[in-house]
């Protein structure tokens, strides 16, 4: 029930309707229902502690754990919705050179439409 509600509410803005889900609720639903999880830990990154991909009903969601400062080893989670498989694969191929640059180029444009 919660998953179908989540998917319908996330699609409403695409249809021109204003109803949105909170980012915290969207994050919790993705963590609960996400499958095919893959975690990347970009060691030495000054921006990211880890990046986790989830799949919910064929749609990719990515949680980026972004550092607040150089001493932040945990990072704060930010959810990115509807990431294309091409961009996810491009990120996984290019993050070794610069995780932050690859994240900004391939994942960041998919910021969720939530509040």
Secondary structure, 3 states (H helix, E strand, C coil): CHHHHHHHHHHHHHHCCCCCCCHHHHHHHHHHHCEEEEEECCCCCCCEEEEEEEEECCEEEEEEEECCCCCCCCCEEEEEEEECHHHHHHHHHHCCCCHHHHHHHHCHHHECCCC
